[in-house]
Amino acid sequence: MDPFMQNNQTNMNSNFSVDIYFHFGLPGFENINDYSFEHLDEVEPFNILRARHDPKISLLLFDARLLPLYCDIPISEMEKKKVELKVDETPAVFLVLKIDSHEKRLTANLRAPIIFNFDTKMGHQLILEDETLSMEYVLEPETVNIA
């Protein structure tokens, strides 16, 4: 079960951590397979993906469902198999964020989302060929659906 849904149903403290395995690693970190997906109330709506054996390696993530422009992305059966999803199942999709301290803004990479299957604890980063998707989509308060 998606831990976000589970926490919403129980109304408990929503801090949680899930160990995630990336069979192919991540681009630039191909030899690192074990990560921890962390959801912490104090940094919500952001999440952290941290290498378990080297915590200095971490990525700031953002749930793609919170962007109205980010519709369902086509995920091939082959990509779903990489996280052990069935054909009719939908993965959790997160975007990698970059902090631009010079411009004082956050940007999201729409072309390389990370998909998760929280039931199997598997993750995989997609590299989408759609050049209309921005690699530096600026997150603005008015473009994010945060209730």
Summary of the structure (lengths in Angstrom):
residues: 147
radius of gyration: 14.9
end to end distance: 22.1
largest distance: 42.9
contacts: 385
relative contact order: 0.18
helix: 16%
strand: 37%
